[in-house]
Amino acid sequence: MTAPDGAGTGATRDVRVVLIDDQTLVRHGIRSLLEIAGGVTVVAEADDGESGVAAIAQHVPDVALLDLRMPGRDGLWVLDELGRRGVDVPVLVLTTFDDDELVLRALRGGAQGYLLKDVTVEQLAGAVRALADAGTFVQPAVTARLLRAVRSGSAAGQGPEAGTGTDEAWVQPLTERETQVLRLVAQGCSNREIAELLHLAEGTVKNHVSQVLLKLDTRDRTRAVLRALHHGLLS
């Protein structure tokens, strides 16, 4: 594991990232792309799950960028371990694998974003900034796969929120506007982008998102999308 120091020197502090991937060239490539995008600083790199968790504990980053499939302790173990320790660091999964069940397991495990490695520099940097700003980001192509997975009953026949014990209790319908907002959340839009698209004030969008989370009985936007998919609200 390497742990370079450094932070942005501009008026706005750079988003601090810990990068966890077992492939050295991939790590260096992602780091270079984020540096080109600007506003993001990789404060540590790790090549396996255990050193990744240690780097997160040491540097307390704004976002952890995580590969899922690594030798030894993989990305799913990292998510489980962070949850067990009560570490509240947003995790953005970045992987070449688009297996439906793996996506569901990662999001159920606490990941707040999910990207495939064929994304653009702008998408990657935008997703990192969204998570640092207490948001979520699930790539639209991944959302489509989740919907297909829910329809086909993948992940051993379980819905995306299986095991929570709250699906059957949820009865509160969403308004038309809340559904519009949730669809845009599912596409990875930030509150600001949603406000622009729907011609609303950003504060109004935040209120709609809060109501969606309350009605769907979820603690974050990613799980709201998953539950909405499970109930057919984004079909």
C-alpha positions in Angstrom: 0.0 0.0 0.0 1.2 3.5 -0.8 -0.1 6.5 1.0 0.7 9.7 -0.8 -0.2 12.9 1.1 -1.6 16.0 -0.5 -4.7 18.1 -0.8 -6.1 20.8 -3.0 -4.8 24.3 -2.7 -7.7 26.1 -4.2 -10.5 27.9 -2.5 -12.5 24.7 -2.4 -10.9 21.7 -0.8 -10.3 18.8 -3.1 -12.4 15.6 -2.6 -10.0 13.2 -0.8 -10.1 9.6 -2.2 -8.7 6.2 -1.1 -8.4 4.0 -4.2 -8.6 0.2 -3.6 -7.8 -2.0 -6.6 -5.4 -5.0 -6.9 -4.1 -3.9 -10.4 -1.3 -1.4 -10.2 -1.7 -0.1 -13.7 -5.5 0.4 -13.2 -4.9 2.3 -9.9 -2.3 4.6 -11.6 -4.6 5.1 -14.6 -7.6 6.0 -12.4 -5.5 8.3 -10.3 -4.2 10.1 -13.4 -7.7 10.5 -14.8 -9.0 12.0 -11.5 -6.0 14.4 -11.4 -6.8 15.5 -15.0 -10.5 16.1 -14.0 -9.3 18.3 -11.1 -10.9 18.8 -7.7 -10.0 15.3 -6.6 -6.9 14.1 -4.7 -6.0 10.4 -4.2 -4.6 10.4 -0.7 -3.9 6.6 -0.5 -3.8 3.5 -2.7 -4.3 -0.1 -1.6 -4.1 -3.4 -3.5 -6.3 -5.6 -1.3 -9.2 -5.4 1.0 -7.3 -5.5 4.3 -4.9 -2.7 3.4 -7.9 -0.8 1.9 -9.8 -0.8 5.2 -6.6 0.2 7.0 -6.1 3.1 4.5 -9.6 4.3 5.1 -9.2 4.2 8.8 -5.9 6.1 8.6 -6.9 8.8 6.1 -10.7 9.1 6.7 -11.3 10.1 3.0 -14.4 11.7 1.6 -14.9 8.8 -0.8 -13.5 5.3 -1.1 -13.1 4.0 -4.7 -13.4 0.2 -4.6 -12.9 -2.7 -6.9 -15.1 -5.7 -6.1 -13.0 -8.7 -7.2 -9.6 -8.9 -5.7 -7.5 -11.8 -4.4 -7.9 -12.5 -0.7 -10.2 -10.0 0.9 -12.4 -8.7 -1.9 -14.6 -5.6 -2.2 -17.6 -7.3 -0.7 -15.5 -8.1 2.4 -14.5 -4.4 2.6 -18.1 -3.3 2.6 -19.0 -5.8 5.3 -16.0 -4.8 7.4 -16.7 -1.1 7.1 -20.2 -1.8 8.2 -19.1 -3.9 11.1 -16.7 -1.2 12.3 -19.4 1.5 11.8 -17.1 3.4 9.4 -19.3 6.0 7.6 -17.3 6.6 4.4 -19.2 6.7 1.1 -18.0 3.8 -1.1 -18.1 4.1 -4.9 -17.7 0.7 -6.6 -15.7 0.8 -9.8 -15.4 -2.5 -11.6 -15.3 -4.3 -14.9 -17.9 -6.8 -13.7 -21.6 -6.2 -14.4 -23.0 -9.3 -12.9 -26.5 -8.6 -11.6 -26.2 -10.5 -8.4 -22.8 -8.9 -7.6 -24.3 -5.4 -8.1 -27.2 -6.2 -5.8 -24.9 -7.6 -3.1 -22.6 -4.6 -3.3 -25.5 -2.1 -3.0 -27.1 -4.1 -0.2 -23.7 -4.2 1.5 -23.6 -0.4 1.8 -22.1 0.9 -1.5 -23.5 4.3 -2.4 -22.4 4.3 -6.0 -21.7 1.8 -8.7 -19.8 2.4 -12.0 -18.4 0.2 -14.7 -14.8 0.9 -15.7 -15.9 2.0 -19.2 -17.2 5.4 -17.9 -15.8 8.7 -19.0 -13.5 10.8 -16.9 -16.4 13.3 -16.4 -18.7 10.5 -15.2 -16.1 9.2 -12.8 -15.2 12.6 -11.3 -18.9 13.5 -11.2 -19.8 10.4 -9.3 -16.9 11.0 -6.8 -18.1 14.5 -6.2 -21.7 13.4 -5.8 -20.8 10.9 -3.1 -18.6 13.4 -1.3 -21.6 15.8 -1.3 -23.7 13.1 0.6 -25.3 11.9 -2.7 -25.3 8.6 -4.5 -24.5 7.6 -8.1 -25.6 4.4 -9.8 -24.7 4.3 -13.5 -27.9 4.4 -15.6 -26.8 1.2 -17.4 -26.4 -0.5 -14.0 -29.9 0.7 -13.0 -31.3 -1.0 -16.1 -29.6 -4.2 -15.1 -31.0 -3.9 -11.6 -34.5 -3.6 -13.0 -34.0 -6.7 -15.2 -32.6 -8.5 -12.2 -35.6 -7.7 -10.1 -38.0 -8.7 -12.8 -36.3 -12.0 -13.3 -36.0 -12.7 -9.6 -32.2 -12.9 -9.6 -30.0 -13.1 -6.5 -31.4 -16.4 -5.4 -35.0 -15.2 -6.0 -34.7 -12.3 -3.6 -35.6 -8.7 -4.3 -32.9 -6.0 -3.9 -34.0 -5.2 -0.4 -34.3 -8.8 0.7 -33.5 -9.3 4.3 -34.6 -5.9 5.5 -37.9 -7.0 6.8 -39.6 -3.8 5.7 -40.8 -4.4 2.1 -44.2 -5.7 3.0 -44.8 -2.8 5.5 -44.2 -0.1 3.0 -47.6 1.2 1.8 -47.1 5.0 1.2 -47.4 5.9 -2.5 -45.3 8.6 -4.1 -46.7 11.7 -5.7 -46.1 12.2 -9.4 -43.4 14.8 -8.7 -41.7 12.5 -6.2 -41.7 9.8 -8.8 -40.1 12.2 -11.4 -37.4 13.1 -8.9 -36.7 9.4 -8.0 -36.4 8.5 -11.7 -33.7 11.2 -12.1 -32.0 10.0 -8.9 -31.9 6.5 -10.5 -30.2 8.0 -13.5 -27.4 9.4 -11.3 -28.5 13.1 -11.3 -27.5 15.3 -8.4 -30.0 17.6 -6.7 -28.7 20.5 -8.7 -29.1 18.7 -12.0 -32.6 17.5 -11.0 -33.6 21.1 -10.1 -32.4 22.3 -13.5 -34.2 19.5 -15.4 -37.5 20.0 -13.6 -37.2 23.8 -13.3 -37.3 23.7 -9.5 -35.3 25.2 -6.7 -32.6 23.0 -5.4 -34.1 23.3 -1.9 -37.4 22.0 -3.3 -35.7 19.0 -4.8 -34.0 18.2 -1.5 -37.4 18.3 0.2 -38.8 15.9 -2.4 -35.8 13.5 -1.9 -36.3 13.6 1.8 -40.0 12.7 1.4 -39.1 9.8 -1.0 -36.6 8.4 1.6 -39.3 8.7 4.3 -42.0 7.1 2.3 -39.7 4.3 1.1 -38.3 3.8 4.6 -34.7 4.0 3.4 -31.7 5.9 4.7 -30.1 6.8 1.4 -30.8 7.4 -2.2 -29.3 4.2 -3.5 -31.6 2.1 -1.4 -34.5 4.2 -2.3 -33.8 3.4 -6.0 -33.5 -0.3 -5.1 -36.8 -0.4 -3.2 -38.5 1.5 -6.0 -37.2 -1.0 -8.5 -38.5 -3.8 -6.3 -42.0 -2.3 -6.2 -42.0 -1.6 -9.9 -42.1 2.2 -9.5 -39.4 2.8 -12.1 -40.5 0.3 -14.7 
